Amino acid sequence: MTITDELRRWAMALPEVEETSHFRFRVPLWKVRGRTFLGMGKDETTAVFCVGEHEAQDAAATDPDTCVAVRRQDARRSFLGLQVELGDVPEERIRALVDQAWRQQAPKRLVAEHDRGR
């Protein structure tokens, strides 16, 4: 099973997730209620997790060899998330990032419903 398959399995296990494809790069993206929370990199060895900017900067400072806080390349330069080199990160950490990114983008009521159902 590839890392993309693993990410897909973990993401799709969360409530109200849909998989789409990036309009330009044609790589998988996962959304919750229309908001992207996870996207594969162009070569599928990296992924961008839509976590908070502070969390992304902390992760990038702690592990600069595998993590980078990324911004859009257009004129807006708005914050996107945490880009991670997937091959060098333990599975548990990647799963935690999937969950964290989903929680960051999902509506608070949906997160609360999910937590009550656990």
Order of alpha helices (4+ residues) and beta strands (2+ residues): alpha-beta-beta-beta-beta-alpha-beta-beta-alpha-alpha
